[in-house]
Amino acid sequence: MGRSAGLAACALVGLMLAPGAVAAQGRADAPLSAIPWLSETLDRPEPAPRAAARPPDPNPGPGAVPGTGQPPDGARPLPAPSGDITVTQLGAPDRAATGLMSARRAGLPEDLWQGTDPDKLARLLREMPIHDQPALREAVSRLVLLEAAPPRGARDALLLARIDALLIRGALEPAQALLERAGPDTPDLFRRWFDILLLSGTEDRACATLAAKPELSPNYETRVFCLARGGRWHTAALTLETATALGRVSPEMRDRLARFLDPEIFEGEPMPPPPDPLTPLDFRLLEAVGEPVPTSHLPLAFAQTDLRHIIGWKSQIEAAERLAKSGALSVNRLLGIYTARQPAASGGVWDRVAAIQALDIAITAGQPDTVAARLPAAADAMRAAGLEAVLAEMFGPRLSRLDLPPQSAQAAHALALIAGAPTRLPATALTGRLAFATALAAGTPPAAAAPDALASALHAGLRQDTVPDRYAPLVARGQWGEALLRALATLADGALTDPVDAGDAIALMRLAGLDDLARQAAVEILLLDPRS
């Protein structure tokens, strides 16, 4: 049915939204959301006394009357609320163990989650800071993507927390891959999958799945949206009318859905302020009615929507920088966005773009003197934006192949070390912190004493053969996963971390099997400017 066929029904919706219409009742409980901006695709069943009268059946056959609690013809029935009983097929693979990386490839023990309370692990994962150091981001990524058995009683708690950790970092692609490998066939998993597809503009897949299995989302707003996406505007409008009569949508969501179904009804009326927090469904509804919400102050996952070609170049750049800083976007893609066209203005982000473009051209042309002249401006601009590690990953390997003048060679050497790339300068040409970091990267004894307490502690951590006392009780119980999560959280402050704490955390990383990342993290902690 075409959209025009739904105008009359949409007008009914507009009348319901007028003053004096039936007030919608608020939900008794908040949605089951681990992160507040997930779309409300779950409803907790409202508690009711045993003797309570049965509410009007929302799932009758054709011919039900709109406004009586009966869905219109063509609407899918709402499933009964499910209880806490779960059924597991004996011998079936444990979905909670789903991962994208084997323990052997990750360098981690297969049983690292065993023996730890799953709720504690979930909390540690969701509260994990986003690291500036690429090696520490990689360590967190390995833990999140690891294929390993969950602790007893975890059900989907650990899997959901791992997916949430990716969403918090804006890493939609690995989150989607993890969900699709596990199978988004429970409401909690489907909700996350639905949000990812909303933000990536491929929500029709989720709507098709919902049409086949409506019990995955027992709420009305998702169903109204999907009905409209499928071209069933009349049914969508009548479903919204039913939901309003039942008090199953908030007045604010009812308003957004009605505007989405027929914006002309509200022509000339001011748009209410966007909700806080804003969900991906809210975001798409507002965008559809010509009221897009800037993503600069939204969670990182929303920044992915600004990478589309229909978005202005400045917004693309700013979103790409945020995502590259969190590790959710490759530096090569960021470079492609930086160099897509010539900046038409100056100041702020445009000075940064111009500096990167100039440096990229000089490196590509193989002109050492020009590179030496342009490197300081690019380094200063990126450091001021907190993108020093991104600059290192973007240009460090390429700079290491050039024969630069001495002062620029030192800066290029540092960027190559941060990127984990081969370096050209001999140890005799280096001094201080840079010389010490070079020795740590190579695994050779430093030629001189540590320049400060942090460097000394990191060096000691890389040489330590026993588990630090603070982590020993956890490791003794086999709780390597919890110990690693705590160690990685400790290192979030980088060079501002307490030296003793930093050394212990690096030692634990190495002893857990992450020797390569522990060594690289130590180098990055020493060299990345904590003030950026």
BABA-277690 format. One line per 8 residues: number of its first residue (from 1); for each residue x, y, z of C-alpha. Coordinates in nm, 3 decimals. Example, Ala and Ser with C-alpha at 12.3 -4.5 7.8 and 13.67 -1.06 7.14 Angstrom:
1> 1.230,-0.450,0.780 ~ 1.367,-0.106,0.714
***
This chain:
1> 0.000,0.000,0.000 ~ 0.141,0.340,-0.094 ~ 0.214,0.613,0.153 ~ -0.076,0.827,0.030 ~ -0.318,0.551,0.127 ~ -0.222,0.604,0.487 ~ -0.302,0.976,0.505 ~ -0.643,0.928,0.658
9> -0.507,0.699,0.925 ~ -0.221,0.939,0.986 ~ -0.474,1.216,1.031 ~ -0.633,1.006,1.305 ~ -0.293,0.991,1.468 ~ -0.265,1.370,1.439 ~ -0.600,1.409,1.613 ~ -0.488,1.184,1.894
17> -0.185,1.405,1.943 ~ -0.399,1.715,1.977 ~ -0.479,1.863,2.320 ~ -0.743,1.662,2.502 ~ -0.638,1.332,2.345 ~ -0.605,1.022,2.558 ~ -0.289,1.053,2.770 ~ -0.037,0.775,2.731
25> 0.076,0.595,3.041 ~ 0.448,0.581,3.125 ~ 0.627,0.254,3.156 ~ 0.656,0.115,3.506 ~ 1.011,0.000,3.445 ~ 1.302,0.129,3.245 ~ 1.401,-0.073,2.936 ~ 1.657,-0.345,2.986
33> 1.943,-0.139,2.852 ~ 2.307,-0.171,2.949 ~ 2.397,0.152,2.775 ~ 2.134,0.426,2.793 ~ 2.109,0.509,2.423 ~ 2.010,0.163,2.300 ~ 1.675,0.168,2.123 ~ 1.384,0.066,2.343
41> 1.315,-0.263,2.175 ~ 1.245,-0.437,2.504 ~ 0.970,-0.389,2.758 ~ 0.976,-0.535,3.103 ~ 0.644,-0.697,3.185 ~ 0.457,-0.491,3.440 ~ 0.395,-0.683,3.763 ~ 0.030,-0.767,3.821
49> -0.154,-0.949,4.101 ~ -0.262,-1.303,4.027 ~ -0.631,-1.215,4.045 ~ -0.603,-0.916,3.816 ~ -0.838,-0.913,3.524 ~ -0.680,-1.001,3.196 ~ -0.616,-0.687,2.989 ~ -0.774,-0.651,2.647
57> -0.614,-0.901,2.413 ~ -0.389,-0.701,2.180 ~ -0.366,-0.991,1.934 ~ -0.708,-1.071,1.788 ~ -0.773,-1.174,1.432 ~ -0.892,-0.953,1.148 ~ -1.181,-0.720,1.212 ~ -1.063,-0.583,1.547
65> -1.167,-0.229,1.627 ~ -0.888,0.033,1.646 ~ -0.869,0.215,1.977 ~ -0.995,-0.082,2.181 ~ -0.658,-0.236,2.247 ~ -0.685,-0.455,1.936 ~ -0.421,-0.422,1.664 ~ -0.540,-0.343,1.314
73> -0.560,-0.585,1.030 ~ -0.212,-0.682,0.915 ~ -0.033,-0.602,1.242 ~ 0.166,-0.884,1.392 ~ 0.049,-1.009,1.735 ~ 0.247,-0.918,2.043 ~ 0.408,-1.219,2.212 ~ 0.337,-1.293,2.575
81> 0.606,-1.165,2.813 ~ 0.866,-1.430,2.872 ~ 0.974,-1.534,3.219 ~ 1.319,-1.620,3.350 ~ 1.311,-1.985,3.241 ~ 1.553,-2.070,2.964 ~ 1.595,-2.393,2.770 ~ 1.935,-2.503,2.645
89> 1.985,-2.790,2.405 ~ 2.224,-3.044,2.551 ~ 2.547,-3.065,2.355 ~ 2.475,-2.743,2.168 ~ 2.764,-2.497,2.124 ~ 2.771,-2.224,2.388 ~ 2.670,-1.902,2.216 ~ 2.819,-1.701,2.501
97> 3.164,-1.823,2.391 ~ 3.125,-1.671,2.042 ~ 3.422,-1.472,1.922 ~ 3.605,-1.355,1.612 ~ 3.955,-1.448,1.730 ~ 4.085,-1.779,1.863 ~ 4.270,-1.789,2.194 ~ 4.580,-1.915,2.016
105> 4.582,-1.624,1.773 ~ 4.516,-1.375,2.052 ~ 4.794,-1.520,2.268 ~ 4.555,-1.564,2.559 ~ 4.442,-1.864,2.766 ~ 4.111,-2.021,2.662 ~ 3.986,-2.028,3.020 ~ 4.069,-1.669,3.113
113> 3.705,-1.587,3.204 ~ 3.659,-1.888,3.430 ~ 3.596,-1.847,3.801 ~ 3.490,-1.481,3.783 ~ 3.143,-1.344,3.852 ~ 2.998,-1.266,3.506 ~ 2.831,-0.947,3.627 ~ 3.167,-0.819,3.751
121> 3.327,-0.895,3.415 ~ 3.041,-0.722,3.236 ~ 3.083,-0.412,3.452 ~ 3.460,-0.401,3.396 ~ 3.413,-0.430,3.020 ~ 3.151,-0.157,2.997 ~ 3.347,0.077,3.223 ~ 3.679,0.024,3.043
129> 3.819,0.364,2.936 ~ 3.906,0.423,2.572 ~ 4.286,0.421,2.553 ~ 4.496,0.666,2.355 ~ 4.767,0.405,2.299 ~ 4.705,0.177,1.996 ~ 4.865,-0.123,2.169 ~ 4.631,-0.096,2.467
137> 4.331,-0.054,2.236 ~ 4.442,-0.372,2.059 ~ 4.468,-0.556,2.391 ~ 4.111,-0.459,2.481 ~ 3.998,-0.561,2.133 ~ 4.153,-0.906,2.171 ~ 3.972,-0.961,2.500 ~ 3.641,-0.845,2.355
145> 3.667,-1.050,2.034 ~ 3.816,-1.361,2.196 ~ 3.645,-1.695,2.147 ~ 3.654,-1.834,2.500 ~ 3.417,-2.015,2.734 ~ 3.227,-1.781,2.965 ~ 3.213,-1.837,3.341 ~ 2.941,-2.058,3.481
153> 2.602,-1.890,3.494 ~ 2.699,-1.615,3.250 ~ 2.422,-1.693,2.999 ~ 2.451,-1.401,2.754 ~ 2.576,-1.145,3.008 ~ 2.942,-1.153,2.903 ~ 2.860,-1.165,2.531 ~ 2.633,-0.861,2.566
161> 2.900,-0.671,2.760 ~ 3.158,-0.748,2.492 ~ 2.923,-0.618,2.223 ~ 2.852,-0.308,2.432 ~ 3.225,-0.244,2.471 ~ 3.251,-0.234,2.092 ~ 2.948,-0.007,2.058 ~ 3.087,0.233,2.318
169> 3.399,0.264,2.101 ~ 3.196,0.317,1.784 ~ 3.319,-0.013,1.638 ~ 3.000,-0.110,1.457 ~ 3.150,-0.356,1.206 ~ 3.309,-0.598,1.457 ~ 3.004,-0.565,1.682 ~ 2.779,-0.661,1.392
177> 3.007,-0.951,1.297 ~ 3.006,-1.078,1.655 ~ 2.627,-1.052,1.676 ~ 2.570,-1.227,1.346 ~ 2.806,-1.507,1.438 ~ 2.623,-1.555,1.768 ~ 2.282,-1.509,1.606 ~ 2.070,-1.205,1.709
185> 1.777,-1.426,1.804 ~ 1.703,-1.300,2.154 ~ 1.552,-0.959,2.234 ~ 1.875,-0.832,2.398 ~ 2.091,-0.938,2.104 ~ 1.838,-0.824,1.846 ~ 1.816,-0.481,2.006 ~ 2.190,-0.425,1.955
193> 2.180,-0.564,1.602 ~ 1.880,-0.344,1.518 ~ 2.064,-0.035,1.644 ~ 2.376,-0.117,1.444 ~ 2.174,-0.160,1.126 ~ 1.986,0.165,1.197 ~ 2.315,0.353,1.226 ~ 2.461,0.188,0.915
201> 2.145,0.251,0.708 ~ 2.067,-0.118,0.650 ~ 1.772,-0.147,0.889 ~ 1.557,-0.325,0.628 ~ 1.742,-0.646,0.717 ~ 1.640,-0.610,1.079 ~ 1.282,-0.524,0.984 ~ 1.261,-0.835,0.767
209> 1.385,-1.044,1.058 ~ 1.134,-0.881,1.290 ~ 0.851,-0.954,1.046 ~ 0.946,-1.323,1.058 ~ 1.001,-1.332,1.436 ~ 0.798,-1.053,1.599 ~ 0.872,-1.187,1.947 ~ 1.224,-1.041,1.915
217> 1.085,-0.695,1.981 ~ 0.765,-0.682,2.184 ~ 0.719,-0.308,2.149 ~ 0.518,-0.090,1.920 ~ 0.758,0.184,1.813 ~ 0.993,-0.059,1.641 ~ 0.700,-0.228,1.472 ~ 0.550,0.101,1.351
225> 0.887,0.204,1.209 ~ 0.936,-0.126,1.028 ~ 0.583,-0.128,0.889 ~ 0.643,0.216,0.741 ~ 0.984,0.112,0.605 ~ 0.806,-0.173,0.429 ~ 0.561,0.069,0.267 ~ 0.267,-0.029,0.487
233> 0.189,0.326,0.595 ~ -0.182,0.268,0.668 ~ -0.111,-0.029,0.894 ~ 0.172,0.162,1.062 ~ -0.060,0.452,1.142 ~ -0.332,0.227,1.283 ~ -0.076,0.036,1.487 ~ 0.040,0.365,1.636
241> -0.323,0.450,1.716 ~ -0.358,0.117,1.896 ~ -0.036,0.171,2.087 ~ -0.157,0.515,2.194 ~ -0.488,0.376,2.320 ~ -0.300,0.113,2.521 ~ -0.053,0.364,2.662 ~ 0.234,0.159,2.519
249> 0.431,0.448,2.370 ~ 0.545,0.764,2.541 ~ 0.388,1.090,2.425 ~ 0.726,1.205,2.291 ~ 0.784,0.890,2.089 ~ 0.424,0.901,1.967 ~ 0.488,1.251,1.839 ~ 0.808,1.152,1.658
257> 0.644,0.850,1.495 ~ 0.342,1.052,1.382 ~ 0.570,1.314,1.224 ~ 0.762,1.033,1.055 ~ 0.443,0.883,0.914 ~ 0.307,1.212,0.780 ~ 0.515,1.528,0.836 ~ 0.258,1.743,0.653
265> 0.016,1.718,0.945 ~ 0.268,1.907,1.160 ~ 0.375,2.161,0.900 ~ 0.444,2.495,1.065 ~ 0.455,2.351,1.416 ~ 0.783,2.383,1.609 ~ 0.981,2.064,1.652 ~ 1.008,1.950,2.015
273> 1.363,1.922,2.150 ~ 1.531,1.587,2.081 ~ 1.515,1.329,2.358 ~ 1.801,1.274,2.597 ~ 1.942,1.016,2.568 ~ 1.889,0.991,2.194 ~ 1.850,0.637,2.062 ~ 1.940,0.526,1.708
281> 1.569,0.493,1.633 ~ 1.510,0.851,1.751 ~ 1.806,0.961,1.540 ~ 1.667,0.804,1.223 ~ 1.315,0.933,1.284 ~ 1.438,1.290,1.329 ~ 1.663,1.265,1.026 ~ 1.371,1.137,0.817
289> 1.157,1.444,0.896 ~ 1.437,1.687,0.814 ~ 1.556,1.749,1.169 ~ 1.897,1.578,1.179 ~ 2.082,1.585,1.510 ~ 2.457,1.669,1.503 ~ 2.662,1.373,1.620 ~ 2.954,1.565,1.771
297> 2.813,1.534,2.124 ~ 2.647,1.194,2.078 ~ 2.806,0.857,2.165 ~ 3.077,0.743,1.924 ~ 2.855,0.489,1.748 ~ 2.649,0.775,1.602 ~ 2.961,0.923,1.441 ~ 2.953,0.636,1.190
305> 2.647,0.798,1.030 ~ 2.855,1.104,0.941 ~ 3.085,0.901,0.718 ~ 2.819,0.885,0.447 ~ 2.879,1.076,0.125 ~ 2.561,1.277,0.177 ~ 2.715,1.439,0.486 ~ 2.920,1.757,0.462
313> 3.296,1.720,0.443 ~ 3.367,1.899,0.771 ~ 3.129,1.670,0.960 ~ 3.286,1.369,0.790 ~ 3.632,1.480,0.900 ~ 3.531,1.543,1.260 ~ 3.348,1.209,1.285 ~ 3.638,1.023,1.124
321> 3.883,1.179,1.369 ~ 3.673,1.073,1.668 ~ 3.646,0.718,1.536 ~ 4.013,0.691,1.442 ~ 4.112,0.808,1.789 ~ 3.905,0.527,1.945 ~ 4.044,0.272,1.700 ~ 3.707,0.222,1.526
329> 3.828,0.364,1.193 ~ 4.148,0.283,1.009 ~ 4.397,0.564,0.968 ~ 4.408,0.495,0.595 ~ 4.038,0.574,0.569 ~ 4.089,0.890,0.772 ~ 4.370,0.992,0.538 ~ 4.138,0.935,0.244
337> 3.881,1.168,0.401 ~ 4.149,1.427,0.483 ~ 4.266,1.433,0.121 ~ 3.927,1.411,-0.052 ~ 3.936,1.778,-0.159 ~ 4.105,2.108,-0.096 ~ 4.000,2.298,0.219 ~ 3.802,2.607,0.130
345> 3.859,2.783,0.462 ~ 4.122,2.824,0.732 ~ 4.140,2.784,1.107 ~ 4.050,2.488,1.327 ~ 4.001,2.161,1.145 ~ 4.092,2.318,0.810 ~ 4.444,2.406,0.925 ~ 4.484,2.046,1.037
353> 4.361,1.915,0.702 ~ 4.593,2.148,0.512 ~ 4.893,2.040,0.721 ~ 4.817,1.671,0.668 ~ 4.768,1.717,0.295 ~ 5.096,1.906,0.261 ~ 5.288,1.641,0.455 ~ 5.127,1.357,0.260
361> 5.225,1.515,-0.071 ~ 5.585,1.569,0.044 ~ 5.622,1.211,0.167 ~ 5.467,1.069,-0.150 ~ 5.701,1.279,-0.361 ~ 5.999,1.153,-0.157 ~ 6.129,1.502,-0.077 ~ 6.313,1.484,0.260
369> 6.373,1.857,0.294 ~ 6.011,1.940,0.224 ~ 5.898,1.669,0.465 ~ 6.127,1.814,0.731 ~ 5.972,2.158,0.677 ~ 5.612,2.034,0.692 ~ 5.632,1.771,0.967 ~ 5.635,2.013,1.264
377> 5.309,2.185,1.160 ~ 5.132,1.853,1.108 ~ 5.262,1.713,1.437 ~ 5.156,2.023,1.632 ~ 4.810,2.027,1.474 ~ 4.744,1.659,1.540 ~ 4.884,1.672,1.894 ~ 4.659,1.967,1.977
385> 4.359,1.760,1.868 ~ 4.468,1.454,2.070 ~ 4.556,1.269,1.748 ~ 4.930,1.216,1.795 ~ 4.894,0.836,1.792 ~ 4.679,0.861,1.478 ~ 4.951,1.069,1.308 ~ 5.209,0.807,1.405
393> 5.004,0.522,1.260 ~ 4.929,0.726,0.948 ~ 5.282,0.837,0.862 ~ 5.529,0.661,1.096 ~ 5.610,0.367,0.864 ~ 5.644,0.596,0.561 ~ 5.862,0.848,0.746 ~ 6.096,0.575,0.865
401> 6.200,0.508,0.506 ~ 6.318,0.864,0.439 ~ 6.665,1.004,0.503 ~ 6.563,1.317,0.694 ~ 6.774,1.596,0.848 ~ 6.877,1.521,1.209 ~ 6.609,1.712,1.399 ~ 6.326,1.585,1.181
409> 6.477,1.237,1.187 ~ 6.434,1.227,1.566 ~ 6.064,1.321,1.537 ~ 6.012,1.067,1.258 ~ 6.190,0.803,1.467 ~ 5.951,0.864,1.757 ~ 5.646,0.840,1.531 ~ 5.777,0.515,1.383
417> 5.826,0.371,1.733 ~ 5.471,0.464,1.832 ~ 5.345,0.295,1.515 ~ 5.553,-0.017,1.583 ~ 5.740,0.035,1.255 ~ 6.109,-0.026,1.182 ~ 6.337,0.266,1.261 ~ 6.649,0.400,1.087
425> 6.847,0.592,1.344 ~ 7.127,0.410,1.529 ~ 7.115,0.401,1.909 ~ 7.419,0.629,1.926 ~ 7.216,0.908,1.762 ~ 6.949,0.899,2.034 ~ 6.936,1.034,2.387 ~ 6.705,1.051,2.686
433> 6.349,0.919,2.671 ~ 6.367,0.840,2.298 ~ 6.681,0.628,2.342 ~ 6.526,0.442,2.636 ~ 6.201,0.376,2.444 ~ 6.402,0.247,2.147 ~ 6.577,-0.004,2.373 ~ 6.244,-0.120,2.517
441> 6.103,-0.168,2.165 ~ 6.404,-0.373,2.060 ~ 6.414,-0.575,2.382 ~ 6.776,-0.478,2.442 ~ 6.932,-0.343,2.764 ~ 6.916,0.038,2.769 ~ 7.253,0.202,2.723 ~ 7.181,0.461,2.991
449> 6.983,0.484,3.311 ~ 6.608,0.534,3.294 ~ 6.521,0.903,3.249 ~ 6.248,0.891,3.515 ~ 6.055,0.664,3.752 ~ 5.794,0.571,3.490 ~ 6.054,0.451,3.240 ~ 6.228,0.252,3.513
457> 5.900,0.087,3.623 ~ 5.801,-0.004,3.267 ~ 6.142,-0.157,3.204 ~ 6.117,-0.358,3.526 ~ 5.766,-0.475,3.432 ~ 5.892,-0.610,3.100 ~ 6.159,-0.811,3.283 ~ 5.947,-0.939,3.571
465> 5.894,-1.317,3.583 ~ 5.640,-1.337,3.865 ~ 5.284,-1.209,3.886 ~ 5.271,-0.874,4.071 ~ 5.134,-0.903,4.423 ~ 4.823,-0.696,4.348 ~ 4.712,-0.943,4.079 ~ 4.842,-1.263,4.242
473> 4.516,-1.357,4.422 ~ 4.316,-1.332,4.099 ~ 4.571,-1.529,3.899 ~ 4.593,-1.794,4.170 ~ 4.220,-1.854,4.120 ~ 4.265,-1.865,3.743 ~ 4.088,-1.532,3.693 ~ 4.322,-1.402,3.424
481> 4.045,-1.216,3.242 ~ 3.947,-1.004,3.540 ~ 4.312,-0.937,3.621 ~ 4.380,-0.821,3.263 ~ 4.076,-0.596,3.257 ~ 4.187,-0.431,3.579 ~ 4.542,-0.390,3.452 ~ 4.428,-0.232,3.125
489> 4.200,0.009,3.311 ~ 4.499,0.109,3.528 ~ 4.697,0.209,3.218 ~ 4.427,0.438,3.079 ~ 4.609,0.750,3.202 ~ 4.914,0.667,2.995 ~ 5.224,0.858,3.104 ~ 5.031,1.004,3.398
497> 4.979,0.658,3.549 ~ 5.151,0.593,3.882 ~ 5.485,0.432,3.789 ~ 5.445,0.132,4.021 ~ 5.092,0.067,3.894 ~ 5.206,0.096,3.533 ~ 5.494,-0.145,3.582 ~ 5.269,-0.404,3.748
505> 5.009,-0.377,3.470 ~ 5.270,-0.418,3.196 ~ 5.415,-0.719,3.378 ~ 5.074,-0.885,3.398 ~ 5.008,-0.826,3.027 ~ 5.335,-0.996,2.939 ~ 5.281,-1.290,3.173 ~ 4.928,-1.342,3.040
513> 5.062,-1.394,2.689 ~ 5.042,-1.041,2.549 ~ 5.419,-0.988,2.541 ~ 5.413,-0.810,2.204 ~ 5.145,-0.567,2.313 ~ 5.300,-0.514,2.656 ~ 5.630,-0.406,2.502 ~ 5.464,-0.181,2.245
521> 5.234,-0.031,2.510 ~ 5.536,0.055,2.725 ~ 5.692,0.240,2.430 ~ 5.372,0.429,2.354 ~ 5.317,0.526,2.718 ~ 5.666,0.673,2.728 ~ 5.639,0.866,2.401 ~ 5.281,0.986,2.369
529> 5.232,1.332,2.515 ~ 4.991,1.298,2.810 ~ 4.885,1.660,2.763 ~ 4.735,1.595,2.417
***
